[in-house]
Amino acid sequence: MNEPVDFNWRDGFSGPVLVPSMMLMVSVQNLAEAMESVSGGADIVDVKNLKEMVVGSNFPPVIREVRQAFPKHIHVSVTLGVAPNQAGTVSLAVYGAGALGATSVKVGFVESDYPTALRILQESRRALEGFDTKLIAATFADSHLYGGIDPKLVVKLAKESRSDGMLIDTLVKDGRNLFDFLDEPTLKGLVDEGKEFGMSTALSGALQISNLNTLVRINPDIVGVRGAVCMHGDRESGAVAASAVSHLREELRHRLSGKIDVYAEARPALTTMTP
């Protein structure tokens, strides 16, 4: 297993903490997939339920089983992917994630407006009082397709709700991914802004190995994947495989160490732009 790691969270941060420059989060549906993920080198297992929605919530016994299977330094995230516009319902679910010992809980919005999402996150923040569970404000890069919140407001939303972190994901799983909806400079700006406020920053959304150069240049704290580490690349019917996780982890490590130059592909464009 990996060496113990911890997020540089805003709340409770009292000094410099050595953290990896980027952590790997793998979405799992059950304990077997969680075991494969951790064996392959994942830093975070993100428990969700693809049978209810692409970012659906899993059942408490599954979350409890996964949490109890690993020491605390293996982070167990819980997805409340698409929250209803009901602050009481969502805050109760968030409380449940805290009671189950989740490292973090992600609350995302589809058909919602900013004031509603803010109130839900504020109530969720209150629900986590007394727990170590971190609250993550999530938006979707393709939210314009669903009448959702502009993803470029995610840092503002996280800051005003006193969330511990932010995530930008996607809902469509039709071959497009995060970068089909938001470009590198926009994402880089949001990640940098989030870090300035001391929150954790995460990017996900059908990401593949081919996106790693761009992701390392953007430098979020966390990169989330599923299809890229499933057998046959099938996020729904395929299962997470430790070998695929290990391969992606190694490819990411090569880029973080400089063994693979992530800026090489960008230099020709920069040279062309130079007068």
C-alpha positions in Angstrom: 0.0 0.0 0.0 1.0 3.6 -0.4 2.7 5.6 2.3 0.3 7.6 4.5 -0.8 10.8 2.9 -3.1 13.6 3.9 -4.8 16.5 2.1 -3.7 20.0 2.7 -7.2 20.9 3.9 -8.2 24.5 4.8 -9.9 23.7 8.1 -7.5 22.7 10.8 -4.4 23.5 8.7 -1.7 24.8 11.0 1.5 24.6 9.1 3.3 23.1 6.1 2.3 19.6 5.2 4.1 17.5 2.7 1.6 16.1 0.2 1.9 14.5 -3.2 1.5 17.0 -6.0 -1.3 15.0 -7.3 -3.5 12.2 -5.9 -5.3 9.5 -7.8 -8.9 9.0 -7.1 -10.7 5.9 -8.5 -14.5 5.5 -8.6 -15.6 2.1 -7.3 -19.0 0.4 -6.8 -18.1 -2.2 -4.2 -15.4 -3.6 -2.0 -13.8 -5.8 -4.7 -13.2 -2.8 -6.9 -12.0 -0.8 -3.9 -9.4 -3.5 -3.2 -8.3 -3.5 -6.8 -7.9 0.2 -6.8 -5.8 0.3 -3.6 -3.7 -2.6 -4.8 -3.0 -0.6 -8.0 -1.9 2.5 -6.1 -5.0 4.7 -5.8 -4.8 7.2 -3.0 -8.6 7.7 -2.8 -11.5 5.3 -3.5 -14.7 7.1 -4.4 -17.7 5.0 -3.6 -20.6 5.6 -6.0 -23.5 3.7 -7.6 -23.6 3.7 -11.4 -26.9 1.8 -11.5 -28.9 4.8 -10.3 -27.0 7.4 -12.3 -23.6 8.1 -13.7 -22.7 9.7 -10.4 -25.3 8.0 -8.2 -25.0 7.4 -4.4 -24.2 4.0 -3.0 -25.9 2.3 -0.1 -24.7 2.7 3.5 -23.6 -0.9 4.0 -21.4 -0.7 1.0 -19.8 2.5 2.2 -19.3 1.1 5.7 -17.7 -2.1 4.3 -15.2 -0.2 2.1 -14.4 2.2 4.9 -13.7 -0.6 7.4 -11.5 -2.5 5.0 -8.7 0.1 4.9 -6.6 2.1 7.3 -7.5 5.7 7.7 -4.7 7.0 5.4 -6.6 5.4 2.5 -9.2 8.0 1.7 -12.7 6.9 1.2 -14.9 9.4 -0.6 -18.6 9.3 -0.9 -20.5 10.7 -3.9 -23.9 12.4 -3.6 -23.5 13.2 -7.2 -26.7 14.8 -8.2 -28.4 16.3 -5.2 -32.1 17.2 -5.1 -33.0 20.8 -4.4 -33.9 19.9 -0.8 -31.5 21.1 1.8 -32.9 18.9 4.5 -32.7 15.7 2.5 -29.2 16.4 1.3 -27.9 17.5 4.7 -29.3 14.3 6.2 -27.4 12.3 3.5 -24.2 14.3 4.2 -24.6 13.5 7.9 -24.9 9.8 7.0 -21.6 10.0 5.2 -20.0 11.6 8.2 -21.4 9.0 10.5 -20.0 6.2 8.3 -16.5 7.7 8.6 -16.1 8.9 5.0 -13.0 11.0 4.4 -15.0 13.3 2.2 -18.5 13.7 0.7 -19.1 15.4 -2.7 -22.3 17.2 -3.3 -23.1 18.1 -6.9 -26.0 19.9 -8.6 -27.7 19.5 -12.0 -31.1 21.3 -12.3 -30.3 24.0 -9.7 -29.5 27.6 -9.3 -26.7 29.2 -7.4 -28.7 30.4 -4.3 -30.2 27.0 -3.9 -26.9 25.2 -4.2 -25.3 27.5 -1.7 -28.0 27.0 0.9 -27.7 23.2 0.5 -24.0 23.3 1.0 -24.3 25.6 4.0 -26.7 23.2 5.6 -24.4 20.3 4.7 -21.5 22.1 6.3 -23.6 22.4 9.5 -24.5 18.7 9.3 -20.8 17.7 9.4 -20.1 19.5 12.6 -18.3 17.0 14.9 -17.1 14.8 12.1 -13.8 14.7 10.3 -15.5 14.3 7.0 -14.6 17.0 4.4 -17.3 18.7 2.3 -16.6 19.0 -1.4 -18.6 21.3 -3.7 -19.1 19.8 -7.1 -20.2 21.2 -10.4 -20.3 19.7 -13.9 -18.4 21.0 -16.9 -21.4 20.1 -19.1 -24.0 21.5 -16.8 -25.4 23.8 -19.5 -26.9 20.7 -21.0 -29.0 20.1 -17.9 -29.9 23.6 -16.7 -27.2 23.4 -14.0 -24.8 25.8 -12.4 -22.0 27.4 -14.4 -18.9 25.3 -13.4 -16.8 28.4 -13.4 -18.6 29.4 -10.2 -17.4 26.3 -8.3 -14.6 28.2 -6.4 -17.0 30.9 -5.4 -19.6 28.3 -4.3 -17.1 26.4 -2.3 -15.7 29.5 -0.6 -19.1 31.0 0.3 -20.3 27.7 1.7 -17.1 27.0 3.6 -16.6 23.8 1.8 -13.2 22.1 2.1 -12.7 21.5 -1.6 -14.1 21.7 -5.1 -14.6 19.2 -7.9 -15.4 19.7 -11.6 -16.8 16.6 -13.2 -19.0 15.7 -16.2 -22.3 14.0 -16.5 -22.3 12.9 -20.2 -20.6 9.6 -20.8 -20.8 9.6 -24.6 -17.2 9.7 -25.6 -16.7 13.4 -24.7 -14.8 14.3 -21.6 -13.9 17.2 -19.3 -11.8 19.0 -22.0 -14.6 19.0 -24.5 -16.4 21.4 -22.3 -13.8 23.5 -20.5 -10.3 24.3 -21.9 -7.0 24.1 -20.2 -6.6 27.8 -19.4 -10.0 28.0 -17.8 -9.4 24.9 -15.7 -6.0 26.1 -14.7 -7.4 29.4 -13.5 -10.1 27.7 -11.4 -7.6 25.2 -9.8 -5.1 28.0 -9.0 -7.9 30.1 -7.6 -9.1 27.3 -5.4 -5.6 26.7 -4.1 -5.2 30.3 -3.3 -8.2 30.0 -0.9 -6.7 26.9 0.7 -9.2 24.3 -0.6 -8.5 21.0 -2.2 -9.0 20.9 -6.0 -10.1 17.9 -8.1 -10.8 17.3 -11.7 -12.7 14.3 -13.2 -14.9 13.5 -16.1 -14.0 10.5 -18.4 -10.3 11.3 -18.2 -7.8 9.1 -20.0 -4.1 8.6 -20.0 -3.9 10.8 -23.1 -5.1 13.7 -20.9 -2.3 13.3 -18.3 0.0 15.9 -19.8 -2.7 18.5 -19.7 -3.8 17.5 -16.2 -0.2 17.8 -14.9 0.1 21.2 -16.4 -3.1 22.3 -14.7 -1.9 20.6 -11.5 -5.1 19.9 -9.4 -4.6 18.2 -6.1 -6.7 15.2 -7.2 -7.4 13.5 -10.5 -10.5 11.2 -10.7 -10.9 8.3 -13.1 -13.0 5.2 -13.7 -13.3 4.1 -17.3 -9.5 4.5 -17.8 -8.8 1.9 -15.2 -11.7 -0.6 -16.0 -11.3 -3.7 -18.0 -11.9 -2.9 -21.7 -12.3 0.7 -20.7 -16.0 0.1 -19.9 -16.9 2.2 -16.8 -20.4 0.6 -16.4 -20.1 -3.1 -17.2 -16.3 -3.4 -16.8 -14.7 -3.7 -13.3 -11.8 -1.8 -12.0 -8.5 -3.7 -12.5 -5.5 -3.2 -10.3 -3.1 -3.6 -13.3 -4.9 -0.7 -15.1 -4.7 1.5 -12.0 -1.0 0.7 -11.5 -0.3 1.5 -15.2 -2.1 4.9 -15.0 -0.4 5.6 -11.6 3.0 4.9 -13.2 2.2 7.1 -16.2 1.2 9.9 -13.9 4.4 9.5 -11.8 6.5 9.7 -15.0 5.0 13.1 -15.7 5.1 14.4 -12.2 8.8 13.5 -11.9 9.7 15.1 -15.2 10.6 11.8 -16.9 8.0 12.7 -19.4 8.0 16.4 -20.3 4.4 17.6 -20.2 5.2 20.9 -21.7 6.9 19.6 -24.9 3.6 19.4 -26.8 2.8 23.0 -25.8 6.1 24.6 -26.8 5.5 24.7 -30.6 2.3 26.7 -30.0 4.1 29.1 -27.6 7.0 29.5 -30.1 4.5 30.3 -32.8 2.9 33.0 -30.7 6.2 34.7 -29.8 6.7 37.8 -32.0 
